[in-house]
């Protein structure tokens, strides 16, 4: 029987909101499992159990494990790209822009976070589905940083002959390699020191000036 006008029912907006909240709950549960396992070595049944729902209900929101993991990393990477672009748009100088960009990456890449797992390729059984999406987002961040290094050349902060693309790749790569080296970027003073350490190498290098090695 068709529902009569005025009959109680769920408003379409409320249904959408509830669906979004359920997706978020599923993604949070899966993220927790990934952080605990150090990768994507979990089963869909474990996620549904943590959410207090059946596997069938979970598959209503995500077609399979790959889709779930991809959604988690897409959200993390899209958030980082947005933060990076916002910082660059507001920065008054190339130095401020590069500092803000690297700080945004450091803030996003916390030890054991989903984004750190992505950078360190801890994706095991779903990497063929997820890595192309991560690569696309990382290329965007690298392109933004490369543009700011070119801007820094104009402002006299970087040598004209510097390969900006190579430097941008090296900076972003530093955050990934720290996970392998056991030097994850943590919050607080450690993160700030790491950021400024990276930028010190970028702007000042590691070689001594001509003649200094003879002093």
C-alpha positions as CSV (number, residue, x, y, z in Angstrom):
1,X,0.0,0.0,0.0
2,X,1.3,3.4,-0.9
3,X,2.3,5.5,2.1
4,X,-0.3,8.3,2.8
5,X,0.8,11.9,2.9
6,X,2.0,12.8,6.4
7,X,2.7,9.1,7.3
8,X,5.9,8.9,9.4
9,X,9.0,7.8,7.5
10,X,12.7,8.5,7.1
11,X,13.5,11.7,5.4
12,X,15.8,11.1,2.3
13,X,18.4,13.4,3.9
14,X,18.4,11.5,7.1
15,X,18.8,8.2,5.2
16,X,21.8,9.7,3.3
17,X,23.3,10.9,6.6
18,X,22.9,7.5,8.2
19,X,24.5,5.8,5.2
20,X,27.5,8.1,5.4
21,X,27.8,7.5,9.1
22,X,27.8,3.8,8.5
23,X,30.4,4.0,5.8
24,X,32.5,6.1,8.2
25,X,32.1,3.5,10.9
26,X,33.2,0.7,8.6
27,X,36.2,2.7,7.4
28,X,37.3,3.5,10.9
29,X,37.1,-0.1,12.0
30,X,39.2,-1.2,9.0
31,X,41.7,1.6,9.6
32,X,42.1,0.4,13.2
33,X,42.8,-3.2,12.0
34,X,45.3,-2.0,9.4
35,X,47.2,0.0,12.0
36,X,47.2,-2.9,14.4
37,X,48.4,-5.3,11.7
38,X,50.8,-2.9,10.0
39,X,49.1,-3.5,6.7
40,X,46.0,-4.8,5.0
41,X,46.2,-8.3,6.5
42,X,42.7,-8.4,7.8
43,X,39.5,-10.1,6.8
44,X,36.2,-8.5,6.0
45,X,34.6,-10.6,8.7
46,X,36.8,-8.9,11.3
47,X,35.6,-5.5,10.1
48,X,31.9,-6.5,10.2
49,X,32.4,-8.0,13.7
50,X,33.9,-4.7,15.0
51,X,31.0,-2.8,13.5
52,X,28.4,-5.2,14.9
53,X,26.9,-5.9,11.5
54,X,26.8,-8.8,9.1
55,X,29.2,-9.3,6.2
56,X,26.3,-9.0,3.8
57,X,25.3,-5.6,5.3
58,X,28.9,-4.4,4.9
59,X,29.0,-5.5,1.3
60,X,26.1,-3.1,0.7
61,X,28.5,-0.2,1.4
62,X,31.7,-1.7,-0.1
63,X,31.9,-4.2,-2.9
64,X,34.9,-6.0,-1.5
65,X,38.0,-5.5,0.6
66,X,39.9,-3.7,-2.2
67,X,37.1,-1.1,-2.5
68,X,37.1,-0.6,1.3
69,X,40.9,-0.1,1.5
70,X,40.9,2.1,-1.6
71,X,38.2,4.4,0.0
72,X,40.3,4.7,3.2
73,X,43.5,5.7,1.3
74,X,41.6,7.9,-1.1
75,X,40.1,9.9,1.8
76,X,43.6,10.2,3.4
77,X,45.3,11.3,0.2
78,X,42.5,13.7,-0.9
79,X,42.6,15.3,2.5
80,X,46.4,15.8,2.3
81,X,46.2,17.2,-1.2
82,X,43.5,19.7,-0.1
83,X,45.6,20.7,2.9
84,X,48.7,21.2,0.7
85,X,46.9,23.2,-2.0
86,X,45.3,25.4,0.8
87,X,48.7,26.1,2.4
88,X,50.3,27.0,-1.0
89,X,47.5,29.3,-2.0
90,X,47.8,31.3,1.2
91,X,51.7,31.4,1.5
92,X,53.2,34.8,1.0
93,X,56.6,33.4,-0.2
94,X,58.1,30.3,-1.6
95,X,59.9,29.6,1.7
96,X,56.6,29.8,3.6
97,X,54.9,27.7,0.9
98,X,57.5,24.9,1.0
99,X,57.6,25.0,4.8
100,X,53.8,24.8,5.1
101,X,53.6,22.0,2.5
102,X,56.2,19.9,4.2
103,X,54.5,20.5,7.6
104,X,51.2,19.4,6.1
105,X,52.8,16.1,4.9
106,X,54.5,15.6,8.3
107,X,51.2,16.1,10.1
108,X,49.5,13.6,7.9
109,X,52.2,11.0,8.1
110,X,52.1,9.9,11.7
111,X,53.6,6.5,12.8
112,X,51.2,3.7,12.0
113,X,48.7,5.9,10.2
114,X,46.9,4.7,7.1
115,X,48.7,7.2,5.0
116,X,52.1,6.0,6.4
117,X,51.1,2.5,5.4
118,X,50.3,3.7,1.9
119,X,53.7,5.5,1.5
120,X,55.5,2.4,2.9
121,X,53.4,0.1,0.6
122,X,52.0,-2.0,3.4
123,X,49.1,-3.0,1.2
124,X,50.0,-6.7,0.6
125,X,47.0,-8.3,-1.0
126,X,45.3,-5.2,-2.5
127,X,48.2,-3.2,-3.8
128,X,47.3,-3.7,-7.5
129,X,44.0,-2.1,-6.8
130,X,45.0,0.7,-4.5
131,X,48.6,1.8,-5.5
132,X,47.6,3.5,-8.8
133,X,45.2,5.8,-6.9
134,X,47.9,6.6,-4.3
135,X,50.4,7.2,-7.0
136,X,48.1,9.7,-8.7
137,X,47.6,11.7,-5.5
138,X,51.4,11.6,-4.7
139,X,52.2,12.9,-8.1
140,X,49.9,15.8,-7.5
141,X,51.6,16.7,-4.3
142,X,55.0,16.3,-5.9
143,X,53.9,18.6,-8.8
144,X,52.8,21.3,-6.3
145,X,56.1,21.1,-4.5
146,X,58.0,21.2,-7.7
147,X,56.2,24.4,-8.7
148,X,57.1,26.0,-5.4
149,X,60.7,25.1,-5.8
150,X,60.6,26.8,-9.2
151,X,59.1,29.8,-7.5
152,X,61.9,29.7,-5.0
153,X,64.4,30.0,-7.8
154,X,62.8,33.2,-8.9
155,X,62.9,34.5,-5.3
156,X,66.6,33.6,-5.1
157,X,66.3,30.8,-2.6
158,X,67.2,27.9,-4.8
159,X,70.1,27.6,-7.4
160,X,68.8,28.1,-11.0
161,X,70.2,24.8,-12.2
162,X,68.6,22.7,-9.5
163,X,66.4,19.8,-10.7
164,X,63.2,20.8,-8.9
165,X,61.4,17.5,-9.8
166,X,64.2,15.4,-8.3
167,X,64.3,17.5,-5.1
168,X,60.5,17.3,-4.8
169,X,60.6,13.5,-5.1
170,X,63.4,13.3,-2.6
171,X,61.5,15.4,0.0
172,X,58.3,13.4,-0.3
173,X,60.3,10.2,-0.4
174,X,61.9,11.1,2.9
175,X,58.6,10.6,4.7
176,X,58.1,7.1,3.2
177,X,61.6,5.9,3.9
178,X,61.5,6.9,7.6
179,X,58.9,4.2,8.2
180,X,61.3,1.6,6.9
181,X,64.2,3.0,8.9
182,X,62.2,3.1,12.1
183,X,62.3,6.9,12.2
184,X,58.6,7.6,11.9
185,X,57.6,11.3,12.1
186,X,55.9,11.7,15.4
187,X,53.8,14.7,16.7
188,X,55.3,17.6,18.6
189,X,59.0,18.7,18.7
190,X,60.2,15.6,16.8
191,X,58.0,16.3,13.8
192,X,59.1,20.0,13.8
193,X,62.7,19.0,14.0
194,X,62.3,16.5,11.1
195,X,60.6,19.1,8.9
196,X,63.2,21.8,9.5
197,X,66.0,19.1,9.1
198,X,64.6,18.2,5.7
199,X,64.3,21.9,4.6
200,X,67.8,22.7,5.9
201,X,69.2,20.0,3.5
202,X,67.1,21.4,0.7
203,X,68.1,25.0,1.1
204,X,71.7,24.6,2.4
205,X,72.8,21.1,1.3
206,X,75.4,19.0,3.1
207,X,78.6,20.0,1.3
208,X,81.1,22.5,2.8
209,X,81.8,25.8,0.9
210,X,84.9,25.9,-1.2
211,X,88.0,26.1,1.0
212,X,86.2,25.3,4.3
213,X,87.4,21.7,4.3
214,X,91.0,23.0,4.4
215,X,90.4,25.2,7.4
